[in-house]
Amino acid sequence: MIVYMYKVKGVNYMLLKFKFSNYRCYADEIVFDMNASSIKEHRDSLIDNNGVSFLPVAAIYGANASGKSSFFMAFQRMRSVIVDRFLAQERNVDSKPKVFNNPFMFDQDLAEAPTSYEVSLSIGAYQYRYGFSCTREAIIEEHLYKRKLSKNSTIERLIFAREGKKLRCEKNNQKLQAEIDYCHSMATDKILLLTDIGLRHKEDELYSVFFWFLTSDVYLNCCQETITTVRICERFVGDMLGKNQDPELMSQYISFIREIDPSICDIRPFSETDSEGNEIFIAKTIHSYNGKEFPVRLNLESDGTNKILFISLLLIICLSQGETILMDELDSKIHPLILRRIVQMFTDKKTNPKGAQLIFSAHNIINLDSSDLRRDEIWFVEKKNHKSTMCSLSNLDIDDLNIRTDFNYGKNYISGRFGSVPFKQQ
């Protein structure tokens, strides 16, 4: 697992919007928006950039098989198409042929139509809108636009648009245009222009867009804990502790683990030798009993403890770097109060001073409360006739239902008044 512990100082990277269409159960276009609406709830938790407000958290709810995981898979697929060649090069392995999309299968026209992905993100004082369309095996269109990030600025400038072998650009400086032209000269319908730009890292502005995809990550099936995951966890935590990448961050991590599991008094790296004779570090929890310390291998800890040890380190790294992280089924094997504590870490400016963002799905409704989340931070996924849709609570249009700030979100969700449940309660 590669963790990137570097960013440009003073530059905020944030997800503003994610749009996609014709992916798995999502036949029609989905617009997932992290721009804060005009509602007045929890305004002190919002991330401000150039006078524009963004959300630090989004919680996604819905019935089983409604399409929650497919939403995360759509983002993962987009990111994978962009960064996999870069990751393969860093790991010194061959890059496998990429299947670019997985279209809606129940309509023949859509099954043969392209899938589209687009992300709007802020980097410093600018907003970038990047996206592409693809069939299963080919990129057919790619574009990148830029505008000043402010409440009043709506004018976008085209940096590049690529359709087939045709390239369009507008008023780029000489260095930027030269890099675009060079990468386009090697372009094929199997590789994104942004990927080639990221591999070369010759032009900082374009690389910063690629870098956001590289450092923003998605974790699927957080409920699936196996011995393989335990081994990854003990190596991942062990490496971070043993190699002293960031002592202050590791101290925050251990303090958080002690807070939620007082039986663990410490976590330490232990040096071992792998099958090839290389030194590796294995993390072990330290338990104190009758004045003596006992190191415990992680395979002897509970599944819930292993999950907390793994994801809490990822979350604390995310908070320290001001990154965006997406986690499917975050609540599985986690006590509801720990889930609430995790959300509070992202909505509290003291623990999230760099504007990190957490997007997660859950079934536990502890956070479906006006004291925890804004209405625009709560999203519902619903599937009808094999097609999934998404909508935020702030945008729900329900007859005879006035959604106020003191409204009991969880009770009304369970009763089926928001939809997105397996069946309505009688």
Helices and strands as residue ranges (DSSP letters): E 13-21, E 30-33, G 43-45, E 47-49, E 52-54, E 57-62, H 68-90, H 108-111, E 115-123, E 126-134, E 139-148, E 157-163, E 166-168, H 174-185, H 193-200, H 204-215, E 217-219, H 227-242, H 247-260, E 266-273, E 279-289, E 292-297, G 298-300, H 303-321, E 324-327, H 336-347, E 357-361, G 375-377, E 378-384, E 387-392, G 393-395, H 409-414
